[in-house]
Amino acid sequence: VYGQTYSLYWLYPLLVALPVLLRTRWAVWLGIVCGVIVTPLVFYQFEPETATIICLSMAHTWLVSAWLMYAVNVQSSRLKDMALTDALTGAFNRRYFESLAEQALEIWQRYQRPASLLVLDVDHFKLINDSYGHATGDEALKGLVTLISQRIRGVDTLCRYGGEEFVVLLAETGAIQAARVAEEIRAKVQEAALAPGSGLTISIGVADLTRASSVEVWFQAADAALYRAKQTGRNRVETDNSGVAASNADMEAVPLWR
């Protein structure tokens, strides 16, 4: 009898530990099962008033622990999102892109699984900010992210690289398919009229990783293609046809149009 009575005290740390250890909905079901099993035993060992107090105390203990664990998980998820996403647009940030691109490169080197980068930049974005204000420019960027996100697949990743420049990592996609996706995105953006006046257009550079030795080289190839798209009229798509290694002249001139 005393063993059964004293064993009830072990339920308190157990109920506290369940949400902490499991961190899943199984903790809820396990807590309910424990309650269903223990409640008749408590009422068998104690007077109804005492048994009721014990059961309520155990339930309160479990609920507080579960709520605290839920709050910690929510806060942790928010902090993780803040570390990986762009605050303005909701797209992933540059840090996340770099880690994902490293993984894609490793997969290519080990298994020859293709991937491509789209590096895109808003044409004459400074004019939009100067003419209509930064708030309008911000809304245009948000609309751009929404439009691109609706076009790409769940396995693809859209990142804000900086300012009005974005990167799309297309998984399992070669250069030809990537160029087709880029052209569809470019056309949709032009049709969407995301900014007042003449609207908003983008230029896109495309590069796969078949000859990339590093993420930096891979990105530079797409960036050089983007530069050619800017130089040849904007609102167009250019592919890295000459290979990943871009010319030094192109790479030195890239910052001029930014």
CYANA upper distance limits for C-alpha pairs under 8 A (distance plus 0.5 A):
  1 VAL  CA      5 THR  CA      6.69
  2 TYR  CA      6 TYR  CA      6.44
  3 GLY  CA      7 SER  CA      6.44
  4 GLN  CA      8 LEU  CA      7.24
  5 THR  CA      9 TYR  CA      8.21
  5 THR  CA     45 GLN  CA      7.79
  6 TYR  CA     10 TRP  CA      8.04
  7 SER  CA     11 LEU  CA      7.71
  8 LEU  CA     12 TYR  CA      8.14
  9 TYR  CA     13 PRO  CA      8.45
 10 TRP  CA     14 LEU  CA      6.85
 11 LEU  CA     15 LEU  CA      6.38
 11 LEU  CA     58 MET  CA      8.16
 12 TYR  CA     16 VAL  CA      6.80
 12 TYR  CA     58 MET  CA      6.79
 12 TYR  CA     61 THR  CA      7.47
 12 TYR  CA     62 TRP  CA      8.38
 13 PRO  CA     17 ALA  CA      6.46
 14 LEU  CA     18 LEU  CA      6.63
 15 LEU  CA     19 PRO  CA      8.15
 15 LEU  CA     31 GLY  CA      7.23
 15 LEU  CA     58 MET  CA      7.99
 15 LEU  CA     61 THR  CA      7.46
 15 LEU  CA     62 TRP  CA      5.60
 15 LEU  CA     65 SER  CA      8.32
 16 VAL  CA     20 VAL  CA      7.68
 16 VAL  CA     61 THR  CA      7.09
 16 VAL  CA     62 TRP  CA      6.06
 16 VAL  CA     65 SER  CA      5.84
 16 VAL  CA     66 ALA  CA      8.11
 17 ALA  CA     21 LEU  CA      6.33
 17 ALA  CA     65 SER  CA      8.35
 18 LEU  CA     22 LEU  CA      6.44
 18 LEU  CA     23 ARG  CA      8.31
 18 LEU  CA     27 ALA  CA      6.00
 18 LEU  CA     30 LEU  CA      8.25
 18 LEU  CA     31 GLY  CA      7.85
 19 PRO  CA     23 ARG  CA      5.64
 19 PRO  CA     24 THR  CA      7.71
 19 PRO  CA     27 ALA  CA      5.70
 19 PRO  CA     28 VAL  CA      8.05
 19 PRO  CA     65 SER  CA      7.20
 19 PRO  CA     66 ALA  CA      5.79
 19 PRO  CA     69 MET  CA      6.92
 20 VAL  CA     65 SER  CA      8.17
 20 VAL  CA     66 ALA  CA      8.12
 20 VAL  CA     69 MET  CA      6.72
 22 LEU  CA     26 TRP  CA      7.42
 22 LEU  CA     27 ALA  CA      6.30
 23 ARG  CA     27 ALA  CA      7.19
 23 ARG  CA     69 MET  CA      7.75
 24 THR  CA     28 VAL  CA      8.14
 25 ARG  CA     29 TRP  CA      7.21
 26 TRP  CA     30 LEU  CA      6.42
 27 ALA  CA     31 GLY  CA      6.47
 28 VAL  CA     32 ILE  CA      6.78
 29 TRP  CA     33 VAL  CA      6.63
 30 LEU  CA     34 CYS  CA      6.61
 31 GLY  CA     35 GLY  CA      6.66
 31 GLY  CA     62 TRP  CA      7.99
 32 ILE  CA     36 VAL  CA      6.66
 33 VAL  CA     37 ILE  CA      6.70
 34 CYS  CA     38 VAL  CA      6.44
 35 GLY  CA     39 THR  CA      6.26
 35 GLY  CA     59 ALA  CA      8.37
 36 VAL  CA     40 PRO  CA      7.95
 37 ILE  CA     41 LEU  CA      7.86
 38 VAL  CA     42 VAL  CA      6.69
 39 THR  CA     43 PHE  CA      6.82
 39 THR  CA     55 CYS  CA      7.17
 40 PRO  CA     44 TYR  CA      6.57
 41 LEU  CA     45 GLN  CA      6.71
 42 VAL  CA     46 PHE  CA      6.56
 42 VAL  CA     51 ALA  CA      6.05
 42 VAL  CA     54 ILE  CA      8.20
 42 VAL  CA     55 CYS  CA      8.09
 43 PHE  CA     47 GLU  CA      7.14
 43 PHE  CA     48 PRO  CA      6.55
 43 PHE  CA     51 ALA  CA      5.63
 43 PHE  CA     52 THR  CA      8.14
 45 GLN  CA     51 ALA  CA      8.38
 46 PHE  CA     50 THR  CA      6.52
 46 PHE  CA     51 ALA  CA      5.89
 47 GLU  CA     51 ALA  CA      6.39
 48 PRO  CA     52 THR  CA      6.45
 49 GLU  CA     53 ILE  CA      6.89
 50 THR  CA     54 ILE  CA      6.74
 51 ALA  CA     55 CYS  CA      6.64
 52 THR  CA     56 LEU  CA      6.58
 53 ILE  CA     57 SER  CA      6.49
 54 ILE  CA     58 MET  CA      6.69
 55 CYS  CA     59 ALA  CA      6.61
 56 LEU  CA     60 HIS  CA      6.49
 57 SER  CA     61 THR  CA      6.62
 58 MET  CA     62 TRP  CA      6.76
 59 ALA  CA     63 LEU  CA      6.59
 60 HIS  CA     64 VAL  CA      6.60
 61 THR  CA     65 SER  CA      6.81
 62 TRP  CA     66 ALA  CA      6.51
 63 LEU  CA     67 TRP  CA      6.49
 64 VAL  CA     68 LEU  CA      6.64
 65 SER  CA     69 MET  CA      6.68
 66 ALA  CA     70 TYR  CA      6.61
 67 TRP  CA     71 ALA  CA      6.64
 68 LEU  CA     72 VAL  CA      6.68
 69 MET  CA     73 ASN  CA      6.67
 70 TYR  CA     74 VAL  CA      6.66
 71 ALA  CA     75 GLN  CA      6.64
 72 VAL  CA     76 SER  CA      6.51
 73 ASN  CA     77 SER  CA      6.56
 74 VAL  CA     78 ARG  CA      6.72
 75 GLN  CA     79 LEU  CA      6.70
 76 SER  CA     80 LYS  CA      6.64
 77 SER  CA     81 ASP  CA      6.68
 78 ARG  CA     82 MET  CA      6.67
 79 LEU  CA     83 ALA  CA      6.75
 80 LYS  CA     84 LEU  CA      6.83
 81 ASP  CA     85 THR  CA      6.19
 82 MET  CA     86 ASP  CA      7.88
 82 MET  CA     87 ALA  CA      7.64
 84 LEU  CA     92 PHE  CA      6.18
 84 LEU  CA     93 ASN  CA      6.14
 84 LEU  CA     95 ARG  CA      7.42
 84 LEU  CA     96 TYR  CA      6.16
 85 THR  CA     90 GLY  CA      6.29
 85 THR  CA     91 ALA  CA      6.07
 85 THR  CA     92 PHE  CA      4.52
 85 THR  CA     93 ASN  CA      5.37
 85 THR  CA     96 TYR  CA      8.32
 86 ASP  CA     90 GLY  CA      5.65
 86 ASP  CA     91 ALA  CA      5.95
 86 ASP  CA     92 PHE  CA      6.16
 86 ASP  CA     93 ASN  CA      5.68
 86 ASP  CA    160 ARG  CA      7.27
 88 LEU  CA    138 ASP  CA      8.01
 88 LEU  CA    142 LYS  CA      7.84
 89 THR  CA    141 LEU  CA      7.21
 89 THR  CA    142 LYS  CA      5.42
 89 THR  CA    145 VAL  CA      7.09
 90 GLY  CA    142 LYS  CA      8.42
 90 GLY  CA    145 VAL  CA      8.41
 91 ALA  CA    145 VAL  CA      7.33
 91 ALA  CA    158 LEU  CA      6.53
 91 ALA  CA    159 CYS  CA      5.72
 91 ALA  CA    160 ARG  CA      6.47
 92 PHE  CA     96 TYR  CA      6.78
 92 PHE  CA     97 PHE  CA      7.62
 92 PHE  CA    157 THR  CA      8.21
 92 PHE  CA    158 LEU  CA      6.78
 92 PHE  CA    159 CYS  CA      4.86
 92 PHE  CA    160 ARG  CA      6.66
 93 ASN  CA     97 PHE  CA      6.93
 93 ASN  CA    159 CYS  CA      5.70
 93 ASN  CA    160 ARG  CA      5.73
 93 ASN  CA    161 TYR  CA      6.82
 94 ARG  CA     98 GLU  CA      6.73
 94 ARG  CA    159 CYS  CA      6.90
 94 ARG  CA    160 ARG  CA      6.79
 94 ARG  CA    161 TYR  CA      5.43
 94 ARG  CA    162 GLY  CA      7.95
 95 ARG  CA     99 SER  CA      7.02
 96 TYR  CA    100 LEU  CA      6.67
 96 TYR  CA    159 CYS  CA      8.23
 97 PHE  CA    101 ALA  CA      6.43
 97 PHE  CA    157 THR  CA      8.46
 97 PHE  CA    159 CYS  CA      6.70
 97 PHE  CA    167 VAL  CA      8.40
 97 PHE  CA    169 LEU  CA      8.50
 98 GLU  CA    102 GLU  CA      6.69
 98 GLU  CA    215 VAL  CA      7.95
 99 SER  CA    103 GLN  CA      6.98
100 LEU  CA    104 ALA  CA      6.81
101 ALA  CA    105 LEU  CA      6.66
101 ALA  CA    169 LEU  CA      8.02
101 ALA  CA    215 VAL  CA      6.81
102 GLU  CA    106 GLU  CA      6.74
102 GLU  CA    214 SER  CA      8.44
102 GLU  CA    215 VAL  CA      6.74
103 GLN  CA    107 ILE  CA      6.68
104 ALA  CA    108 TRP  CA      6.70
104 ALA  CA    115 ALA  CA      7.29
104 ALA  CA    171 ALA  CA      8.28
105 LEU  CA    109 GLN  CA      6.71
105 LEU  CA    209 LEU  CA      7.66
105 LEU  CA    214 SER  CA      7.84
105 LEU  CA    215 VAL  CA      7.60
106 GLU  CA    110 ARG  CA      6.68
107 ILE  CA    111 TYR  CA      6.08
107 ILE  CA    112 GLN  CA      7.21
107 ILE  CA    113 ARG  CA      6.71
108 TRP  CA    112 GLN  CA      4.68
108 TRP  CA    113 ARG  CA      5.29
108 TRP  CA    114 PRO  CA      6.64
108 TRP  CA    115 ALA  CA      8.32
108 TRP  CA    209 LEU  CA      8.24
108 TRP  CA    210 THR  CA      8.37
113 ARG  CA    172 GLU  CA      6.71
114 PRO  CA    171 ALA  CA      7.39
114 PRO  CA    172 GLU  CA      5.36
114 PRO  CA    173 THR  CA      6.04
114 PRO  CA    174 GLY  CA      6.25
114 PRO  CA    208 ASP  CA      7.83
114 PRO  CA    209 LEU  CA      7.56
114 PRO  CA    210 THR  CA      7.87
115 ALA  CA    169 LEU  CA      7.65
115 ALA  CA    170 LEU  CA      6.11
115 ALA  CA    171 ALA  CA      5.20
115 ALA  CA    172 GLU  CA      5.52
115 ALA  CA    173 THR  CA      5.32
115 ALA  CA    174 GLY  CA      6.47
115 ALA  CA    208 ASP  CA      6.36
115 ALA  CA    209 LEU  CA      6.86
116 SER  CA    169 LEU  CA      6.44
116 SER  CA    170 LEU  CA      5.68
116 SER  CA    171 ALA  CA      7.29
116 SER  CA    172 GLU  CA      8.39
116 SER  CA    173 THR  CA      6.38
116 SER  CA    174 GLY  CA      6.56
116 SER  CA    175 ALA  CA      6.80
116 SER  CA    178 ALA  CA      6.85
116 SER  CA    206 VAL  CA      7.60
116 SER  CA    207 ALA  CA      6.14
116 SER  CA    208 ASP  CA      4.53
116 SER  CA    209 LEU  CA      6.80
117 LEU  CA    167 VAL  CA      7.28
117 LEU  CA    168 VAL  CA      6.22
117 LEU  CA    169 LEU  CA      5.32
117 LEU  CA    170 LEU  CA      6.72
117 LEU  CA    178 ALA  CA      8.21
117 LEU  CA    205 GLY  CA      8.48
117 LEU  CA    206 VAL  CA      6.23
117 LEU  CA    207 ALA  CA      5.93
117 LEU  CA    208 ASP  CA      6.66
117 LEU  CA    218 TRP  CA      8.47
117 LEU  CA    219 PHE  CA      7.82
117 LEU  CA    222 ALA  CA      7.08
118 LEU  CA    167 VAL  CA      6.04
118 LEU  CA    168 VAL  CA      5.43
118 LEU  CA    169 LEU  CA      7.01
118 LEU  CA    170 LEU  CA      8.26
118 LEU  CA    178 ALA  CA      8.00
118 LEU  CA    182 ALA  CA      7.43
118 LEU  CA    204 ILE  CA      6.84
118 LEU  CA    205 GLY  CA      6.16
118 LEU  CA    206 VAL  CA      5.29
118 LEU  CA    207 ALA  CA      7.40
118 LEU  CA    222 ALA  CA      7.16
119 VAL  CA    165 GLU  CA      7.77
119 VAL  CA    166 PHE  CA      6.43
119 VAL  CA    167 VAL  CA      5.07
119 VAL  CA    168 VAL  CA      7.04
119 VAL  CA    204 ILE  CA      6.09
119 VAL  CA    205 GLY  CA      5.63
119 VAL  CA    206 VAL  CA      7.04
119 VAL  CA    219 PHE  CA      8.39
119 VAL  CA    222 ALA  CA      6.43
119 VAL  CA    223 ASP  CA      6.63
119 VAL  CA    226 LEU  CA      7.09
120 LEU  CA    165 GLU  CA      6.26
120 LEU  CA    166 PHE  CA      5.83
120 LEU  CA    167 VAL  CA      6.75
120 LEU  CA    202 ILE  CA      6.98
120 LEU  CA    203 SER  CA      6.04
120 LEU  CA    204 ILE  CA      4.72
120 LEU  CA    205 GLY  CA      6.78
120 LEU  CA    226 LEU  CA      7.30
121 ASP  CA    164 GLU  CA      6.32
121 ASP  CA    165 GLU  CA      4.92
121 ASP  CA    166 PHE  CA      6.85
121 ASP  CA    202 ILE  CA      6.04
121 ASP  CA    203 SER  CA      6.04
121 ASP  CA    204 ILE  CA      7.10
121 ASP  CA    226 LEU  CA      8.32
122 VAL  CA    164 GLU  CA      6.26
122 VAL  CA    165 GLU  CA      7.25
122 VAL  CA    200 LEU  CA      7.75
122 VAL  CA    201 THR  CA      6.59
122 VAL  CA    202 ILE  CA      4.93
122 VAL  CA    203 SER  CA      7.05
123 ASP  CA    200 LEU  CA      7.66
123 ASP  CA    201 THR  CA      6.14
123 ASP  CA    202 ILE  CA      5.73
123 ASP  CA    203 SER  CA      7.10
123 ASP  CA    234 ARG  CA      7.15
123 ASP  CA    235 ASN  CA      7.57
124 HIS  CA    128 ILE  CA      7.51
125 PHE  CA    129 ASN  CA      7.04
125 PHE  CA    137 GLY  CA      8.04
125 PHE  CA    164 GLU  CA      7.67
126 LYS  CA    130 ASP  CA      6.55
127 LEU  CA    131 SER  CA      6.31
128 ILE  CA    132 TYR  CA      6.28
128 ILE  CA    133 GLY  CA      7.58
128 ILE  CA    134 HIS  CA      8.44
128 ILE  CA    136 THR  CA      8.14
128 ILE  CA    137 GLY  CA      6.65
128 ILE  CA    195 ALA  CA      7.99
129 ASN  CA    133 GLY  CA      5.09
129 ASN  CA    134 HIS  CA      5.32
129 ASN  CA    135 ALA  CA      8.37
129 ASN  CA    136 THR  CA      7.48
129 ASN  CA    137 GLY  CA      5.89
130 ASP  CA    134 HIS  CA      8.02
132 TYR  CA    136 THR  CA      6.54
132 TYR  CA    137 GLY  CA      8.01
132 TYR  CA    196 PRO  CA      8.35
133 GLY  CA    137 GLY  CA      7.04
134 HIS  CA    138 ASP  CA      6.54
135 ALA  CA    139 GLU  CA      6.81
136 THR  CA    140 ALA  CA      6.69
136 THR  CA    195 ALA  CA      7.82
137 GLY  CA    141 LEU  CA      6.86
137 GLY  CA    195 ALA  CA      8.05
138 ASP  CA    142 LYS  CA      6.82
139 GLU  CA    143 GLY  CA      6.64
140 ALA  CA    144 LEU  CA      6.61
140 ALA  CA    194 LEU  CA      5.84
140 ALA  CA    195 ALA  CA      6.23
140 ALA  CA    200 LEU  CA      8.43
141 LEU  CA    145 VAL  CA      6.77
141 LEU  CA    164 GLU  CA      7.73
142 LYS  CA    146 THR  CA      6.78
143 GLY  CA    147 LEU  CA      6.64
143 GLY  CA    194 LEU  CA      6.86
144 LEU  CA    148 ILE  CA      6.69
144 LEU  CA    189 VAL  CA      7.61
144 LEU  CA    194 LEU  CA      7.61
145 VAL  CA    149 SER  CA      6.45
145 VAL  CA    158 LEU  CA      8.38
146 THR  CA    150 GLN  CA      6.79
147 LEU  CA    151 ARG  CA      7.12
147 LEU  CA    188 LYS  CA      8.33
147 LEU  CA    189 VAL  CA      7.86
148 ILE  CA    152 ILE  CA      6.81
148 ILE  CA    158 LEU  CA      8.32
148 ILE  CA    185 ILE  CA      7.04
149 SER  CA    153 ARG  CA      8.30
149 SER  CA    158 LEU  CA      7.58
151 ARG  CA    185 ILE  CA      7.66
152 ILE  CA    156 ASP  CA      6.68
152 ILE  CA    157 THR  CA      8.44
155 VAL  CA    170 LEU  CA      8.04
155 VAL  CA    171 ALA  CA      6.85
156 ASP  CA    168 VAL  CA      7.59
156 ASP  CA    169 LEU  CA      6.19
156 ASP  CA    170 LEU  CA      5.32
156 ASP  CA    171 ALA  CA      6.17
157 THR  CA    168 VAL  CA      6.07
157 THR  CA    169 LEU  CA      5.66
157 THR  CA    170 LEU  CA      7.28
158 LEU  CA    166 PHE  CA      7.69
158 LEU  CA    167 VAL  CA      6.40
158 LEU  CA    168 VAL  CA      5.01
158 LEU  CA    169 LEU  CA      7.08
159 CYS  CA    166 PHE  CA      6.16
159 CYS  CA    167 VAL  CA      5.68
159 CYS  CA    168 VAL  CA      6.78
160 ARG  CA    164 GLU  CA      8.19
160 ARG  CA    165 GLU  CA      6.80
160 ARG  CA    166 PHE  CA      4.91
160 ARG  CA    167 VAL  CA      6.80
161 TYR  CA    165 GLU  CA      6.06
161 TYR  CA    166 PHE  CA      5.49
161 TYR  CA    167 VAL  CA      6.71
162 GLY  CA    166 PHE  CA      7.45
170 LEU  CA    178 ALA  CA      7.64
173 THR  CA    177 GLN  CA      6.62
173 THR  CA    178 ALA  CA      6.63
174 GLY  CA    178 ALA  CA      6.51
174 GLY  CA    208 ASP  CA      6.58
175 ALA  CA    179 ALA  CA      6.55
175 ALA  CA    206 VAL  CA      7.55
175 ALA  CA    207 ALA  CA      6.68
175 ALA  CA    208 ASP  CA      5.76
175 ALA  CA    239 THR  CA      8.12
176 ILE  CA    180 ARG  CA      6.95
177 GLN  CA    181 VAL  CA      6.84
178 ALA  CA    182 ALA  CA      6.60
178 ALA  CA    206 VAL  CA      7.43
179 ALA  CA    183 GLU  CA      6.67
179 ALA  CA    206 VAL  CA      6.81
179 ALA  CA    237 VAL  CA      7.77
179 ALA  CA    238 GLU  CA      8.36
179 ALA  CA    239 THR  CA      7.30
180 ARG  CA    184 GLU  CA      6.84
181 VAL  CA    185 ILE  CA      6.76
182 ALA  CA    186 ARG  CA      6.62
182 ALA  CA    204 ILE  CA      7.28
182 ALA  CA    206 VAL  CA      8.16
182 ALA  CA    237 VAL  CA      7.23
183 GLU  CA    187 ALA  CA      6.63
183 GLU  CA    236 ARG  CA      8.10
183 GLU  CA    237 VAL  CA      6.77
184 GLU  CA    188 LYS  CA      6.65
185 ILE  CA    189 VAL  CA      6.63
186 ARG  CA    190 GLN  CA      6.82
186 ARG  CA    201 THR  CA      7.65
186 ARG  CA    202 ILE  CA      6.67
186 ARG  CA    203 SER  CA      7.78
186 ARG  CA    204 ILE  CA      8.15
186 ARG  CA    235 ASN  CA      7.59
186 ARG  CA    236 ARG  CA      7.59
186 ARG  CA    237 VAL  CA      8.15
187 ALA  CA    191 GLU  CA      6.76
188 LYS  CA    192 ALA  CA      6.50
189 VAL  CA    193 ALA  CA      7.49
189 VAL  CA    194 LEU  CA      7.75
189 VAL  CA    200 LEU  CA      7.45
189 VAL  CA    201 THR  CA      6.67
189 VAL  CA    202 ILE  CA      7.78
190 GLN  CA    199 GLY  CA      7.64
190 GLN  CA    200 LEU  CA      6.67
190 GLN  CA    201 THR  CA      5.74
190 GLN  CA    202 ILE  CA      8.27
192 ALA  CA    199 GLY  CA      8.40
193 ALA  CA    198 SER  CA      8.06
193 ALA  CA    199 GLY  CA      4.95
193 ALA  CA    200 LEU  CA      6.47
194 LEU  CA    199 GLY  CA      6.25
194 LEU  CA    200 LEU  CA      6.15
195 ALA  CA    199 GLY  CA      4.95
195 ALA  CA    200 LEU  CA      5.90
201 THR  CA    235 ASN  CA      6.00
202 ILE  CA    234 ARG  CA      7.59
202 ILE  CA    235 ASN  CA      5.58
202 ILE  CA    236 ARG  CA      7.70
203 SER  CA    226 LEU  CA      6.91
203 SER  CA    229 ALA  CA      6.43
203 SER  CA    230 LYS  CA      6.90
203 SER  CA    234 ARG  CA      5.96
203 SER  CA    235 ASN  CA      5.26
203 SER  CA    236 ARG  CA      5.60
203 SER  CA    237 VAL  CA      6.48
204 ILE  CA    225 ALA  CA      8.03
204 ILE  CA    226 LEU  CA      5.66
204 ILE  CA    229 ALA  CA      7.18
204 ILE  CA    235 ASN  CA      8.38
204 ILE  CA    236 ARG  CA      6.95
204 ILE  CA    237 VAL  CA      5.27
204 ILE  CA    238 GLU  CA      6.85
205 GLY  CA    222 ALA  CA      5.37
205 GLY  CA    223 ASP  CA      6.51
205 GLY  CA    224 ALA  CA      7.65
205 GLY  CA    225 ALA  CA      4.91
205 GLY  CA    226 LEU  CA      4.27
205 GLY  CA    227 TYR  CA      7.95
205 GLY  CA    228 ARG  CA      8.48
205 GLY  CA    229 ALA  CA      7.42
205 GLY  CA    237 VAL  CA      6.45
205 GLY  CA    238 GLU  CA      5.54
205 GLY  CA    239 THR  CA      6.29
205 GLY  CA    240 ASP  CA      7.84
206 VAL  CA    221 ALA  CA      8.38
206 VAL  CA    222 ALA  CA      5.42
206 VAL  CA    223 ASP  CA      8.49
206 VAL  CA    225 ALA  CA      6.88
206 VAL  CA    226 LEU  CA      7.89
206 VAL  CA    237 VAL  CA      7.98
206 VAL  CA    238 GLU  CA      6.74
206 VAL  CA    239 THR  CA      5.10
206 VAL  CA    240 ASP  CA      6.49
207 ALA  CA    218 TRP  CA      7.53
207 ALA  CA    219 PHE  CA      8.31
207 ALA  CA    221 ALA  CA      6.57
207 ALA  CA    222 ALA  CA      5.28
207 ALA  CA    225 ALA  CA      8.24
207 ALA  CA    239 THR  CA      6.63
207 ALA  CA    240 ASP  CA      5.69
207 ALA  CA    244 VAL  CA      7.85
208 ASP  CA    212 ALA  CA      8.49
208 ASP  CA    218 TRP  CA      7.90
208 ASP  CA    240 ASP  CA      8.49
209 LEU  CA    218 TRP  CA      6.54
209 LEU  CA    244 VAL  CA      8.23
211 ARG  CA    243 GLY  CA      7.51
211 ARG  CA    244 VAL  CA      6.42
212 ALA  CA    217 VAL  CA      6.39
212 ALA  CA    218 TRP  CA      5.63
212 ALA  CA    244 VAL  CA      6.54
213 SER  CA    217 VAL  CA      6.97
213 SER  CA    218 TRP  CA      7.92
214 SER  CA    218 TRP  CA      6.74
215 VAL  CA    219 PHE  CA      6.54
216 GLU  CA    220 GLN  CA      6.57
217 VAL  CA    221 ALA  CA      6.74
217 VAL  CA    244 VAL  CA      7.22
217 VAL  CA    245 ALA  CA      7.42
218 TRP  CA    222 ALA  CA      7.21
218 TRP  CA    244 VAL  CA      6.84
219 PHE  CA    223 ASP  CA      6.49
220 GLN  CA    224 ALA  CA      6.40
220 GLN  CA    244 VAL  CA      8.16
220 GLN  CA    245 ALA  CA      8.38
220 GLN  CA    246 ALA  CA      7.61
220 GLN  CA    251 MET  CA      8.03
221 ALA  CA    225 ALA  CA      6.87
221 ALA  CA    240 ASP  CA      6.70
221 ALA  CA    243 GLY  CA      7.96
221 ALA  CA    244 VAL  CA      5.35
221 ALA  CA    245 ALA  CA      6.82
221 ALA  CA    246 ALA  CA      6.30
222 ALA  CA    226 LEU  CA      6.70
222 ALA  CA    239 THR  CA      7.90
222 ALA  CA    240 ASP  CA      6.85
223 ASP  CA    227 TYR  CA      6.72
223 ASP  CA    254 VAL  CA      8.30
224 ALA  CA    228 ARG  CA      6.91
224 ALA  CA    240 ASP  CA      8.17
224 ALA  CA    246 ALA  CA      6.93
224 ALA  CA    250 ASP  CA      6.73
224 ALA  CA    251 MET  CA      6.88
224 ALA  CA    254 VAL  CA      7.56
225 ALA  CA    229 ALA  CA      6.85
225 ALA  CA    238 GLU  CA      5.81
225 ALA  CA    239 THR  CA      6.19
225 ALA  CA    240 ASP  CA      5.98
226 LEU  CA    230 LYS  CA      6.83
226 LEU  CA    237 VAL  CA      7.97
226 LEU  CA    238 GLU  CA      6.83
227 TYR  CA    231 GLN  CA      6.64
227 TYR  CA    250 ASP  CA      8.04
227 TYR  CA    254 VAL  CA      6.46
228 ARG  CA    232 THR  CA      6.50
228 ARG  CA    238 GLU  CA      7.23
229 ALA  CA    233 GLY  CA      7.09
229 ALA  CA    234 ARG  CA      5.98
229 ALA  CA    235 ASN  CA      7.97
229 ALA  CA    236 ARG  CA      6.28
229 ALA  CA    237 VAL  CA      6.50
229 ALA  CA    238 GLU  CA      5.95
230 LYS  CA    234 ARG  CA      4.93
230 LYS  CA    235 ASN  CA      8.18
230 LYS  CA    236 ARG  CA      8.36
230 LYS  CA    257 TRP  CA      8.40
240 ASP  CA    244 VAL  CA      7.21
242 SER  CA    246 ALA  CA      8.12
246 ALA  CA    250 ASP  CA      7.27
246 ALA  CA    251 MET  CA      7.38
247 SER  CA    251 MET  CA      6.95
248 ASN  CA    252 GLU  CA      6.56
249 ALA  CA    253 ALA  CA      6.71
250 ASP  CA    254 VAL  CA      6.74
253 ALA  CA    257 TRP  CA      8.48
254 VAL  CA    258 ARG  CA      7.94
